[in-house]
């Protein structure tokens, strides 16, 4: 009988923050309340809005001459 002892050892876990770029934001009460209300009114997910805004900002900074109008 052969048991592979490597499968029985603890494996180092990679945190979700390291794997997926999870980060915390300190928005302050006024901005957080405004974001909450905006997303609630439109039925959108806050994290997806923030991700879309960040993606658009980075795209604009990479190609400042190709902005959407």
LORO-861083 format. One record per residue (C-alpha): residue in three letters; residue number from 1; x negated, y, z negated; chain. Coordinates in nm, 3 decimals, m for minus. Layout:
N
<rec><type>Ala</type><seq>NUM</seq><c1>X</c1><c2>Y</c2><c3>Z</c3><mol>A</mol></rec>
...
This chain:
69
<rec><type>Unk</type><seq>1</seq><c1>0.000</c1><c2>0.000</c2><c3>0.000</c3><mol>A</mol></rec>
<rec><type>Unk</type><seq>2</seq><c1>m0.134</c1><c2>0.342</c2><c3>0.096</c3><mol>A</mol></rec>
<rec><type>Unk</type><seq>3</seq><c1>m0.005</c1><c2>0.669</c2><c3>m0.049</c3><mol>A</mol></rec>
<rec><type>Unk</type><seq>4</seq><c1>m0.134</c1><c2>0.992</c2><c3>0.097</c3><mol>A</mol></rec>
<rec><type>Unk</type><seq>5</seq><c1>m0.213</c1><c2>1.192</c2><c3>m0.217</c3><mol>A</mol></rec>
<rec><type>Unk</type><seq>6</seq><c1>m0.243</c1><c2>1.518</c2><c3>m0.022</c3><mol>A</mol></rec>
<rec><type>Unk</type><seq>7</seq><c1>0.136</c1><c2>1.513</c2><c3>0.020</c3><mol>A</mol></rec>
<rec><type>Unk</type><seq>8</seq><c1>0.173</c1><c2>1.497</c2><c3>m0.358</c3><mol>A</mol></rec>
<rec><type>Unk</type><seq>9</seq><c1>m0.039</c1><c2>1.801</c2><c3>m0.441</c3><mol>A</mol></rec>
<rec><type>Unk</type><seq>10</seq><c1>0.088</c1><c2>2.153</c2><c3>m0.495</c3><mol>A</mol></rec>
<rec><type>Unk</type><seq>11</seq><c1>0.094</c1><c2>2.357</c2><c3>m0.180</c3><mol>A</mol></rec>
<rec><type>Unk</type><seq>12</seq><c1>0.008</c1><c2>2.725</c2><c3>m0.177</c3><mol>A</mol></rec>
<rec><type>Unk</type><seq>13</seq><c1>0.322</c1><c2>2.922</c2><c3>m0.099</c3><mol>A</mol></rec>
<rec><type>Unk</type><seq>14</seq><c1>0.313</c1><c2>3.229</c2><c3>0.118</c3><mol>A</mol></rec>
<rec><type>Unk</type><seq>15</seq><c1>0.542</c1><c2>3.500</c2><c3>m0.013</c3><mol>A</mol></rec>
<rec><type>Unk</type><seq>16</seq><c1>0.824</c1><c2>3.632</c2><c3>0.203</c3><mol>A</mol></rec>
<rec><type>Unk</type><seq>17</seq><c1>0.671</c1><c2>3.978</c2><c3>0.173</c3><mol>A</mol></rec>
<rec><type>Unk</type><seq>18</seq><c1>0.351</c1><c2>3.853</c2><c3>0.334</c3><mol>A</mol></rec>
<rec><type>Unk</type><seq>19</seq><c1>0.528</c1><c2>3.641</c2><c3>0.591</c3><mol>A</mol></rec>
<rec><type>Unk</type><seq>20</seq><c1>0.804</c1><c2>3.876</c2><c3>0.706</c3><mol>A</mol></rec>
<rec><type>Unk</type><seq>21</seq><c1>0.692</c1><c2>4.225</c2><c3>0.606</c3><mol>A</mol></rec>
<rec><type>Unk</type><seq>22</seq><c1>0.939</c1><c2>4.269</c2><c3>0.322</c3><mol>A</mol></rec>
<rec><type>Unk</type><seq>23</seq><c1>0.894</c1><c2>4.600</c2><c3>0.142</c3><mol>A</mol></rec>
<rec><type>Unk</type><seq>24</seq><c1>1.075</c1><c2>4.812</c2><c3>m0.110</c3><mol>A</mol></rec>
<rec><type>Unk</type><seq>25</seq><c1>1.177</c1><c2>5.169</c2><c3>m0.042</c3><mol>A</mol></rec>
<rec><type>Unk</type><seq>26</seq><c1>1.237</c1><c2>5.443</c2><c3>m0.296</c3><mol>A</mol></rec>
<rec><type>Unk</type><seq>27</seq><c1>1.497</c1><c2>5.662</c2><c3>m0.126</c3><mol>A</mol></rec>
<rec><type>Unk</type><seq>28</seq><c1>1.622</c1><c2>5.861</c2><c3>m0.420</c3><mol>A</mol></rec>
<rec><type>Unk</type><seq>29</seq><c1>1.986</c1><c2>5.875</c2><c3>m0.525</c3><mol>A</mol></rec>
<rec><type>Unk</type><seq>30</seq><c1>2.109</c1><c2>6.132</c2><c3>m0.271</c3><mol>A</mol></rec>
<rec><type>Unk</type><seq>31</seq><c1>1.955</c1><c2>5.960</c2><c3>0.034</c3><mol>A</mol></rec>
<rec><type>Unk</type><seq>32</seq><c1>2.060</c1><c2>5.614</c2><c3>m0.087</c3><mol>A</mol></rec>
<rec><type>Unk</type><seq>33</seq><c1>2.419</c1><c2>5.730</c2><c3>m0.140</c3><mol>A</mol></rec>
<rec><type>Unk</type><seq>34</seq><c1>2.420</c1><c2>5.888</c2><c3>0.206</c3><mol>A</mol></rec>
<rec><type>Unk</type><seq>35</seq><c1>2.283</c1><c2>5.570</c2><c3>0.364</c3><mol>A</mol></rec>
<rec><type>Unk</type><seq>36</seq><c1>2.536</c1><c2>5.356</c2><c3>0.175</c3><mol>A</mol></rec>
<rec><type>Unk</type><seq>37</seq><c1>2.825</c1><c2>5.574</c2><c3>0.292</c3><mol>A</mol></rec>
<rec><type>Unk</type><seq>38</seq><c1>2.702</c1><c2>5.589</c2><c3>0.653</c3><mol>A</mol></rec>
<rec><type>Unk</type><seq>39</seq><c1>2.670</c1><c2>5.211</c2><c3>0.677</c3><mol>A</mol></rec>
<rec><type>Unk</type><seq>40</seq><c1>2.998</c1><c2>5.147</c2><c3>0.498</c3><mol>A</mol></rec>
<rec><type>Unk</type><seq>41</seq><c1>3.187</c1><c2>5.386</c2><c3>0.730</c3><mol>A</mol></rec>
<rec><type>Unk</type><seq>42</seq><c1>3.048</c1><c2>5.214</c2><c3>1.039</c3><mol>A</mol></rec>
<rec><type>Unk</type><seq>43</seq><c1>3.042</c1><c2>4.856</c2><c3>0.908</c3><mol>A</mol></rec>
<rec><type>Unk</type><seq>44</seq><c1>2.671</c1><c2>4.809</c2><c3>0.972</c3><mol>A</mol></rec>
<rec><type>Unk</type><seq>45</seq><c1>2.398</c1><c2>4.642</c2><c3>0.769</c3><mol>A</mol></rec>
<rec><type>Unk</type><seq>46</seq><c1>2.153</c1><c2>4.883</c2><c3>0.603</c3><mol>A</mol></rec>
<rec><type>Unk</type><seq>47</seq><c1>1.844</c1><c2>4.671</c2><c3>0.662</c3><mol>A</mol></rec>
<rec><type>Unk</type><seq>48</seq><c1>1.924</c1><c2>4.637</c2><c3>1.034</c3><mol>A</mol></rec>
<rec><type>Unk</type><seq>49</seq><c1>1.976</c1><c2>5.013</c2><c3>1.065</c3><mol>A</mol></rec>
<rec><type>Unk</type><seq>50</seq><c1>1.643</c1><c2>5.085</c2><c3>0.893</c3><mol>A</mol></rec>
<rec><type>Unk</type><seq>51</seq><c1>1.468</c1><c2>4.828</c2><c3>1.115</c3><mol>A</mol></rec>
<rec><type>Unk</type><seq>52</seq><c1>1.622</c1><c2>4.981</c2><c3>1.432</c3><mol>A</mol></rec>
<rec><type>Unk</type><seq>53</seq><c1>1.526</c1><c2>5.333</c2><c3>1.323</c3><mol>A</mol></rec>
<rec><type>Unk</type><seq>54</seq><c1>1.170</c1><c2>5.225</c2><c3>1.250</c3><mol>A</mol></rec>
<rec><type>Unk</type><seq>55</seq><c1>1.142</c1><c2>5.040</c2><c3>1.583</c3><mol>A</mol></rec>
<rec><type>Unk</type><seq>56</seq><c1>1.270</c1><c2>5.346</c2><c3>1.773</c3><mol>A</mol></rec>
<rec><type>Unk</type><seq>57</seq><c1>1.033</c1><c2>5.579</c2><c3>1.585</c3><mol>A</mol></rec>
<rec><type>Unk</type><seq>58</seq><c1>0.731</c1><c2>5.359</c2><c3>1.661</c3><mol>A</mol></rec>
<rec><type>Unk</type><seq>59</seq><c1>0.830</c1><c2>5.327</c2><c3>2.027</c3><mol>A</mol></rec>
<rec><type>Unk</type><seq>60</seq><c1>0.862</c1><c2>5.705</c2><c3>2.051</c3><mol>A</mol></rec>
<rec><type>Unk</type><seq>61</seq><c1>0.518</c1><c2>5.752</c2><c3>1.896</c3><mol>A</mol></rec>
<rec><type>Unk</type><seq>62</seq><c1>0.357</c1><c2>5.499</c2><c3>2.132</c3><mol>A</mol></rec>
<rec><type>Unk</type><seq>63</seq><c1>0.509</c1><c2>5.659</c2><c3>2.444</c3><mol>A</mol></rec>
<rec><type>Unk</type><seq>64</seq><c1>0.604</c1><c2>6.020</c2><c3>2.368</c3><mol>A</mol></rec>
<rec><type>Unk</type><seq>65</seq><c1>0.679</c1><c2>6.084</c2><c3>2.737</c3><mol>A</mol></rec>
<rec><type>Unk</type><seq>66</seq><c1>0.933</c1><c2>5.800</c2><c3>2.770</c3><mol>A</mol></rec>
<rec><type>Unk</type><seq>67</seq><c1>1.186</c1><c2>5.910</c2><c3>2.509</c3><mol>A</mol></rec>
<rec><type>Unk</type><seq>68</seq><c1>1.556</c1><c2>5.824</c2><c3>2.554</c3><mol>A</mol></rec>
<rec><type>Unk</type><seq>69</seq><c1>1.759</c1><c2>6.129</c2><c3>2.640</c3><mol>A</mol></rec>
